[in-house]
Amino acid sequence: MLRSALRDLRPAGRSAEPCAAATSISERFHATNSPYEDLDRCSATLRFGPADVIVDVGCGKGRSLNWLIDHFPANAIYGIELDPELCAANRQAASGGI
């Protein structure tokens, strides 16, 4: 958990649209993070060409976005999140504002 938390703290350092709020919602849903090691295992067979656009629907706190940016730096990567607060936090983190 500590390793994953430390990876969350570093700015993405790459050009990606971190999060765009799809809509405003009044109810908040609990968002949790998957450990990076689980993302590594679950995504071991993912293959994208350099022109492919990757979209993380329901990007939550942005952990999958961080993983995608690390593993596919040449691709355009977008995150979509319903919760405007999480979306704003992702945008701030991507700009190095942590």
C-alpha positions as CSV (number, residue, x, y, z in Angstrom):
1,M,0.0,0.0,0.0
2,L,2.8,2.4,0.8
3,R,4.5,1.8,-2.6
4,S,1.2,2.6,-4.3
5,A,0.5,5.7,-2.2
6,L,4.0,7.1,-3.0
7,R,3.4,6.5,-6.7
8,D,0.1,8.5,-6.4
9,L,2.0,11.5,-5.1
10,R,4.2,12.1,-8.1
11,P,2.9,14.3,-10.9
12,A,2.2,12.5,-14.2
13,G,4.8,14.6,-16.0
14,R,3.3,13.8,-19.4
15,S,0.7,15.4,-21.6
16,A,-2.7,13.8,-20.9
17,E,-6.2,15.1,-20.3
18,P,-6.5,13.8,-16.7
19,C,-10.2,14.1,-16.2
20,A,-13.3,15.7,-17.6
21,A,-16.5,15.8,-15.6
22,A,-19.3,14.1,-17.5
23,T,-22.0,15.7,-15.4
24,S,-22.6,17.3,-12.0
25,I,-24.0,14.9,-9.4
26,S,-25.4,15.6,-6.0
27,E,-24.7,12.1,-4.5
28,R,-21.2,11.1,-3.8
29,F,-20.0,7.5,-4.4
30,H,-17.2,6.0,-2.5
31,A,-14.1,5.7,-4.8
32,T,-11.3,3.2,-3.9
33,N,-7.9,2.6,-5.5
34,S,-6.7,-0.7,-6.9
35,P,-3.1,-1.5,-6.0
36,Y,-0.7,-0.9,-8.8
37,E,0.5,-4.5,-8.6
38,D,-3.1,-5.6,-9.4
39,L,-3.2,-3.2,-12.4
40,D,0.0,-4.8,-13.6
41,R,-1.4,-8.3,-13.4
42,C,-4.8,-7.5,-14.8
43,S,-3.4,-5.4,-17.7
44,A,-0.4,-7.6,-18.7
45,T,-1.9,-8.4,-22.1
46,L,-3.0,-4.9,-23.1
47,R,-1.6,-3.7,-26.4
48,F,-2.2,-0.3,-27.9
49,G,-0.8,1.2,-31.1
50,P,0.8,4.7,-30.9
51,A,-2.3,6.3,-32.6
52,D,-4.8,4.6,-30.2
53,V,-6.7,6.9,-27.8
54,I,-7.2,5.4,-24.3
55,V,-10.3,6.4,-22.2
56,D,-10.6,5.5,-18.5
57,V,-14.4,5.8,-17.8
58,G,-15.0,6.2,-14.1
59,C,-11.4,7.2,-13.4
60,G,-12.1,7.9,-9.7
61,K,-9.0,9.1,-7.9
62,G,-6.8,8.6,-11.0
63,R,-4.7,5.5,-10.2
64,S,-5.6,3.8,-13.4
65,L,-4.8,7.0,-15.3
66,N,-1.3,7.1,-13.6
67,W,-0.8,3.4,-14.6
68,L,-1.9,4.0,-18.2
69,I,0.3,7.1,-18.5
70,D,3.3,5.2,-17.2
71,H,2.8,2.2,-19.6
72,F,1.5,4.0,-22.7
73,P,3.3,7.4,-22.8
74,A,2.9,7.9,-26.6
75,N,-0.9,7.6,-26.4
76,A,-3.6,10.2,-25.9
77,I,-5.2,9.3,-22.5
78,Y,-8.4,10.7,-21.1
79,G,-10.2,10.2,-17.9
80,I,-14.0,10.6,-17.4
81,E,-15.3,11.0,-13.8
82,L,-18.9,11.9,-12.6
83,D,-17.7,13.3,-9.3
84,P,-16.5,16.9,-10.0
85,E,-14.4,16.9,-6.8
86,L,-12.4,13.8,-7.8
87,C,-12.2,15.2,-11.4
88,A,-10.7,18.5,-10.1
89,A,-8.3,16.6,-7.8
90,N,-7.1,14.6,-10.9
91,R,-6.6,17.7,-13.0
92,Q,-4.6,19.4,-10.2
93,A,-2.4,16.3,-9.7
94,A,-1.7,16.0,-13.4
95,S,-0.6,19.6,-13.5
96,G,1.9,18.9,-10.7
97,G,-0.2,20.7,-8.1
98,I,0.0,18.1,-5.3
